[in-house]
Amino acid sequence: MTENVIEHDCHGCNQSVSFIKKRYKGKKYCSTCYARNFKKRLCPSCGDFARLPRDDEQAICNECIKKQPCIRCNQTNKPIGKLTEYGVVCNSCSVYFRPIEPCERCGTPSQKLTRISRFNDDLRVCPKCATRDYETCPSCQKHRLLESDTSGQRTCKKCRDKPQKSCKACHCMIAAGCADLCDDCYWHQNLWNKFDQNQKVFESSDLKQQYENYIGWLEKKVGSHKAALYINKHTHFFMKTEIDWNQSVPTPKQLLVRLRSSGLRKFELVML
């Protein structure tokens, strides 16, 4: 039985070859073209000797390339997934530089096609088809592949194999499959992170204080989860009425003139 040999097109000689010696800026070179086009010289960045392309005087060595930030996420010291003509792409971002192809199961165009061995069909599928057998874990509420434990209950692998852990904020016990915070602490943190970002749009310190008072009241009124979902919408109330906040809450007449009756109905919780 013969094995299938994958052929690649060499950029240097334009011939199909079975072995690629060098990949450089999205281009592939066979061993012959690598020896012909890459010569040993000093790297202009670090000063060490390295095999660099003859036709690119600004080319730097692999060690210097690894220190460059990803052109998509701007993070450094991450594994390199792709070296494009525009610069380095980390392994996490490299999927966004793949060609868009149809899923071999549902036909949806995707850049994240992958083969899933547990399906035994050898199809390259999109993320949705790859997780089509996932379910919501009853312990951590995450959408994952579930497995049966000794009692027959189906949970995700993390919840099945690991003991419960404590929330890093309130120290209550949560399932092993959860993140570091319980739901209440997560949404509380999410709410006040949004508050920190949103308050920067206001110039008046008095308005910032009133805005903070409102967010605290809103969290107590509807809970941190709903408050985190409402906050961006309700911030528009303070932005639209900022000119009327003169060291105190605007009068009902001022608010009616500014927002009209339709606006007051839209911001019912804020008015309350």
C-alpha positions as CSV (number, residue, x, y, z in Angstrom):
1,M,0.0,0.0,0.0
2,T,1.5,3.4,-1.1
3,E,1.3,6.5,1.0
4,N,-0.1,9.8,-0.5
5,V,2.8,12.3,-0.9
6,I,1.7,15.9,-0.7
7,E,3.3,18.1,-3.4
8,H,4.2,21.8,-2.8
9,D,5.0,24.5,-5.3
10,C,8.5,26.0,-4.7
11,H,8.5,29.8,-5.0
12,G,12.1,29.8,-6.3
13,C,12.0,27.2,-9.1
14,N,8.2,27.0,-9.6
15,Q,8.4,23.2,-9.5
16,S,6.3,20.8,-7.4
17,V,8.4,19.2,-4.7
18,S,7.6,16.8,-1.9
19,F,9.8,18.5,0.7
20,I,9.9,22.2,1.7
21,K,13.2,23.3,3.3
22,K,12.2,26.9,4.2
23,R,9.0,28.9,4.6
24,Y,9.5,32.7,4.5
25,K,6.8,35.4,4.4
26,G,4.2,33.0,3.1
27,K,6.6,31.6,0.4
28,K,7.9,28.1,0.2
29,Y,11.4,27.0,-0.9
30,C,12.9,23.6,-1.7
31,S,16.3,22.7,-0.4
32,T,18.1,23.7,-3.7
33,C,16.4,27.1,-3.9
34,Y,17.0,27.6,-0.1
35,A,20.8,27.1,-0.6
36,R,20.7,29.4,-3.7
37,N,18.6,32.3,-2.3
38,F,19.5,32.3,1.4
39,K,23.1,33.2,2.3
40,K,24.9,33.5,5.6
41,R,25.4,37.1,6.7
42,L,25.0,39.4,9.7
43,C,21.5,40.0,11.0
44,P,21.0,43.8,10.9
45,S,19.0,43.6,14.2
46,C,21.1,41.5,16.6
47,G,24.4,41.3,14.7
48,D,24.6,37.5,14.7
49,F,25.2,35.4,11.6
50,A,22.2,33.8,10.0
51,R,21.0,32.5,6.6
52,L,19.0,35.4,5.2
53,P,17.5,36.0,1.7
54,R,19.8,37.7,-0.7
55,D,17.2,40.0,-2.2
56,D,16.1,41.5,1.1
57,E,18.7,43.7,2.8
58,Q,16.3,44.4,5.8
59,A,15.7,40.7,6.5
60,I,16.3,39.7,10.1
61,C,17.1,36.3,11.7
62,N,14.5,33.9,13.1
63,E,15.4,34.8,16.7
64,C,14.7,38.5,16.1
65,I,11.5,37.6,14.2
66,K,10.2,35.7,17.3
67,K,10.6,38.8,19.4
68,Q,8.4,40.9,17.1
69,P,4.7,41.5,18.2
70,C,1.9,39.8,16.3
71,I,0.5,42.1,13.6
72,R,-3.1,41.2,14.7
73,C,-3.1,41.2,18.5
74,N,0.2,43.1,19.1
75,Q,1.3,40.6,21.8
76,T,4.9,39.3,22.0
77,N,6.5,36.1,23.3
78,K,3.8,33.9,21.8
79,P,4.4,30.9,19.5
80,I,4.6,31.9,15.9
81,G,1.8,30.5,13.8
82,K,2.6,32.2,10.4
83,L,5.1,34.6,8.9
84,T,3.3,36.8,6.4
85,E,4.7,39.5,4.1
86,Y,3.4,42.1,6.6
87,G,5.0,40.5,9.6
88,V,4.6,37.9,12.3
89,V,1.3,36.3,13.3
90,C,1.0,34.4,16.5
91,N,-0.3,30.8,16.6
92,S,-3.7,32.0,18.1
93,C,-4.3,34.6,15.3
94,S,-3.0,32.4,12.5
95,V,-6.4,30.9,11.8
96,Y,-7.6,34.3,10.6
97,F,-5.0,34.3,7.9
98,R,-6.2,31.0,6.4
99,P,-8.2,31.0,3.1
100,I,-12.0,30.9,3.6
101,E,-13.2,27.4,2.5
102,P,-16.6,25.7,2.7
103,C,-17.3,23.3,5.6
104,E,-17.3,19.7,4.2
105,R,-20.4,18.9,6.3
106,C,-22.7,21.9,6.1
107,G,-21.1,24.0,3.4
108,T,-20.7,27.2,5.6
109,P,-17.6,29.3,4.7
110,S,-15.0,29.3,7.4
111,Q,-11.3,29.9,8.1
112,K,-11.3,27.5,11.0
113,L,-11.9,24.1,9.4
114,T,-10.6,21.1,11.3
115,R,-10.9,17.3,11.4
116,I,-12.5,15.8,14.5
117,S,-11.3,12.2,15.1
118,R,-14.2,11.2,17.3
119,F,-16.6,11.5,14.3
120,N,-14.6,9.0,12.2
121,D,-15.6,10.8,9.0
122,D,-12.3,12.5,8.0
123,L,-14.2,15.7,7.1
124,R,-12.8,19.2,7.6
125,V,-15.6,20.9,9.5
126,C,-16.4,24.4,10.8
127,P,-16.5,25.2,14.6
128,K,-20.3,24.7,14.7
129,C,-20.1,21.2,13.2
130,A,-17.1,20.4,15.3
131,T,-19.1,20.9,18.5
132,R,-22.4,19.5,17.3
133,D,-22.3,16.8,20.0
134,Y,-21.7,19.3,22.8
135,E,-24.2,19.8,25.6
136,T,-24.6,22.2,28.6
137,C,-22.8,20.7,31.6
138,P,-25.2,20.6,34.6
139,S,-22.3,21.5,37.0
140,C,-20.5,24.4,35.4
141,Q,-23.2,25.4,32.8
142,K,-20.5,25.5,30.1
143,H,-21.2,24.1,26.6
144,R,-18.8,21.2,26.3
145,L,-18.5,17.5,25.4
146,L,-20.1,15.6,28.3
147,E,-18.9,12.2,29.7
148,S,-20.6,9.9,32.2
149,D,-19.1,9.6,35.7
150,T,-19.3,6.6,38.0
151,S,-22.9,7.4,39.0
152,G,-24.0,7.7,35.4
153,Q,-24.4,11.5,35.5
154,R,-23.1,13.3,32.4
155,T,-20.7,16.2,33.1
156,C,-17.8,17.8,31.3
157,K,-14.3,16.2,31.9
158,K,-13.2,19.0,34.2
159,C,-16.2,18.7,36.5
160,R,-15.9,14.9,36.4
161,D,-12.2,14.5,37.2
162,K,-11.4,17.6,39.4
163,P,-12.7,18.6,42.8
164,Q,-14.6,21.8,43.4
165,K,-12.6,25.0,43.8
166,S,-13.2,28.3,45.6
167,C,-14.1,31.6,43.9
168,K,-11.1,33.9,44.0
169,A,-13.3,36.9,45.0
170,C,-15.9,35.6,47.6
171,H,-14.3,32.1,48.2
172,C,-17.6,30.2,47.8
173,M,-17.3,26.8,46.3
174,I,-17.8,26.4,42.5
175,A,-17.6,23.6,40.0
176,A,-14.1,22.7,38.6
177,G,-15.2,23.6,35.1
178,C,-16.1,27.2,36.0
179,A,-13.7,30.1,35.6
180,D,-11.9,31.6,38.6
181,L,-15.0,33.6,39.6
182,C,-18.6,32.5,40.5
183,D,-21.4,34.0,38.4
184,D,-22.2,36.8,40.9
185,C,-18.6,37.9,41.2
186,Y,-18.0,37.7,37.5
187,W,-21.0,39.9,36.6
188,H,-20.1,42.4,39.5
189,Q,-16.6,42.7,38.0
190,N,-18.0,43.0,34.5
191,L,-20.4,45.8,35.6
192,W,-17.8,47.9,37.3
193,N,-15.2,47.4,34.5
194,K,-17.8,48.9,32.1
195,F,-18.4,51.7,34.6
196,D,-14.7,52.6,34.7
197,Q,-14.6,52.8,30.9
198,N,-17.9,54.7,30.6
199,Q,-17.3,57.4,33.2
200,K,-14.4,58.7,31.2
201,V,-16.8,60.3,28.7
202,F,-18.1,62.7,31.4
203,E,-16.2,65.9,32.2
204,S,-18.2,67.0,35.3
205,S,-17.1,65.4,38.6
206,D,-20.6,65.9,40.0
207,L,-22.1,64.0,37.1
208,K,-19.5,61.2,37.5
209,Q,-20.6,60.9,41.2
210,Q,-24.3,60.8,40.2
211,Y,-23.5,58.2,37.6
212,E,-21.7,56.0,40.1
213,N,-24.5,56.4,42.6
214,Y,-27.0,55.3,39.9
215,I,-24.9,52.2,38.9
216,G,-24.7,51.2,42.6
217,W,-28.5,51.5,42.9
218,L,-29.1,49.7,39.7
219,E,-27.0,46.7,40.8
220,K,-29.0,46.4,44.0
221,K,-32.3,46.8,42.1
222,V,-31.9,44.3,39.3
223,G,-28.8,42.3,40.2
224,S,-25.3,42.5,38.8
225,H,-26.0,40.4,35.7
226,K,-28.9,42.5,34.4
227,A,-27.1,45.7,35.5
228,A,-24.0,44.8,33.4
229,L,-26.3,44.2,30.4
230,Y,-28.2,47.5,30.9
231,I,-25.3,49.9,31.7
232,N,-24.2,50.9,28.2
233,K,-27.8,51.7,27.2
234,H,-28.4,53.7,30.4
235,T,-25.1,55.6,30.0
236,H,-26.7,57.3,27.0
237,F,-29.2,59.0,29.4
238,F,-26.4,60.7,31.2
239,M,-24.6,61.6,28.0
240,K,-27.8,63.2,26.5
241,T,-28.5,65.1,29.6
242,E,-25.0,66.1,30.6
243,I,-25.5,69.8,29.8
244,D,-28.4,70.0,32.4
245,W,-26.4,68.5,35.3
246,N,-25.5,71.7,37.3
247,Q,-24.3,70.1,40.6
248,S,-27.7,68.4,41.0
249,V,-30.1,66.1,39.3
250,P,-32.0,67.9,36.4
251,T,-35.6,68.8,37.2
252,P,-38.4,66.7,35.5
253,K,-39.1,69.7,33.2
254,Q,-35.5,69.9,32.1
255,L,-35.5,66.1,31.4
256,L,-38.8,66.3,29.5
257,V,-37.4,69.1,27.3
258,R,-34.2,67.2,26.6
259,L,-35.5,63.7,26.1
260,R,-39.3,64.1,25.3
261,S,-41.8,61.7,26.6
262,S,-40.5,58.9,24.4
263,G,-37.0,59.2,25.9
264,L,-38.3,59.2,29.4
265,R,-40.2,56.0,28.7
266,K,-37.0,54.5,27.2
267,F,-35.0,55.2,30.4
268,E,-37.7,54.1,32.8
269,L,-35.3,52.5,35.3
270,V,-33.1,55.6,35.3
271,M,-36.1,57.8,35.9
272,L,-37.2,55.6,38.7
